[in-house]
Structure formats: structure tokens, C-alpha cells
């Protein structure tokens, strides 16, 4: 009897000890949902500003505020956007949060596992032997380099407005166009497309930085039509669903406070608003799914530093076993795959 009692006690202890990370993470999600309110959230006063997504006036109200940065949210379509609504690279008063981040990105490399996973994402979207690949905002060009090594017959271009990155890309032998709109008038693009059977465009964590994303996507469809190529656009954006309380939970997990979202994000996408933008741009084949954080390398990619928070490491472990974030539609990123036939844009 005593041996059975001791065995039962050990089994109970082991189960409790192994389950504690899940209990901690679940309790933090429950606490956040029930009790957290937007940090520095301004009063909900209607503005006369036009929503960049649905073009409705007078339906936006204050949503988030951080220092000099403010975001509003449209009650008609639930799209969040920064005010004033100016593309990040066109600002004359970009704060230290933005300039410091880009200085770091110009000097640091992506973790190899992150680059490899993104490369497989691109390759799995297109089986063409010879494709024209354009990445918008590629930074140092590590993803383009990885794809070029795997598909040496693909033709590679970059759209990059930041001069610091332009020089890095050109040193890698990557041809650069200054803007999405300039793609349509580039003779280099027209010449490079000859012999290609697919146009692939990658917007990896970039659409949230650009003014009027519907127009950007529409320009890409027009480009594909002018080149007479089928188009696939691969998009990754931060999932900003429930951002008003999620940012507090994220601060808790990482162990320090940051802005509720990167100050350069002028568009706050959720799954529904990303799908709406794609439809508004004329795409028919649309797939949007959550892409969750499941490795410490992904955390290092976000933090640009080693992960020191034990709670964050525990969260990654628990969520890899029990994907609560995905079940709730709160995966950290959204990935979209938009397809269009060349005749559909004409």
C-alpha cells in the first residue's frame, strides 16, 4: 500500500511539474483577455479622416498612441492605420525607434534557419523553371540570395527605396528598382521577363509600411498583365488582431516594454482586412493563414538579440505543443498567397 501511495505521489508531482509552463501561459492569456486595457489608449473620438482601405470618411476613431505616433481604427472595415498617413520612407521626422531599427537591419544578418524557411516558402509557391522574382523591401537581400542559389535560372530584382540597402544589394549583384510604380516603366524588367513563365513578387513584412496597399497590389497586377505573365504575390505582415491588449502580453513575455507595434507600421492588418485589400485590388485566388512563432530563432529575428526571457522561451515551447495562439487567430504573422492570371488585369 505504501509503495502504491509513493508511486501515486511521484506520478502526480511529475504531471504537475511538466504542466507548469502550459499553466503559466494559459493564465497569462486569460489575464490579458479579461483585464488588460490599451496602454496609453486615447479617447474614442471620431475623425474626418478617410480610411485607406474602404475609403469611408468619418468612421475612424483613436485606437493606439505611443509617443509621437498615433493609430486610428475604422469602424466600417476594422482597418487600423497611422495618422498622419505617410509612408515610412517619405517621413522627414522619423523617430529614433525607426532609424535605430534600420541601422541594425543594415548591419545584421537574418538567422539562417529563418532565411531557409522563407526560401522554401517562396520556392513552394512556384514550380516554373524560369521565373521573374521581385522582392519589395528586401533589406540586405539574404532571401534573394538564397533563392538565387536554389534556382539559378530565375531572374532576380529588388524594389528598395533606402539608399543604405541599395548599395548592399548592388554589391551582391542584385538589380534594384526604386519603387513599385517604377516597375511598370522599367525597360530592364521588360527585357528580363522574356523567357520567364511566372512573375513572383515577395512582400515580406513590407506592406504594413507602404501607403495605400490596395494600389500597390493593383500595380503588381497591372505589371503582370503588361508582361503577360501569371502572377503570385507572397505577403507576410504582422497580425495586429487584438493589438489593444496583446501588446501588454507581449511586453510581459519578452520582459521589457516596447511600442504596441513598430512605429513604422502605418497599416495594421488582420486576416479579414488583408483579404479585403486583396479583393479590392482585383485578386481572385486568395489564401491567408496565420504564421506563428515556434522557434527561438524567430524571436531573435524579431528582437535582433538573444532571447533572455525564460517566460518567452517557455511560451514558445508550450505553444509548439498546444497552439493556443493559432486557435485564437493570434499567430504573430499572417501569410498571404495571391494569384492572378495575366488577362485578369486588362
Secondary structure by P-SEA (a helix, b strand, c coil): caaaaaaaaaaaaaaaaaaaaaaaaaaaaaaaacccccccccccccccccccccccccccccccccccbbbbbbcccccccccccccccccccccaaaaaaaaaaacccccaaaaaaaaaaaaaaccccbbbbbbcccccaaaaaaaaaacccbbbbbbcccaaaaaaaaaacbbbbcccccccccaaaaaaaccccbbbbbbcccccccccaaaaaaaaaaaaaaacbbbbbbbbbccccccccaaaaaaaaaccccccccccccccccaaaaaaaaaaacccbbbbbbbbbccaaaaaaaaccccccaaaaaaaaaaaacccccccccccbbbbbbbbcccccc
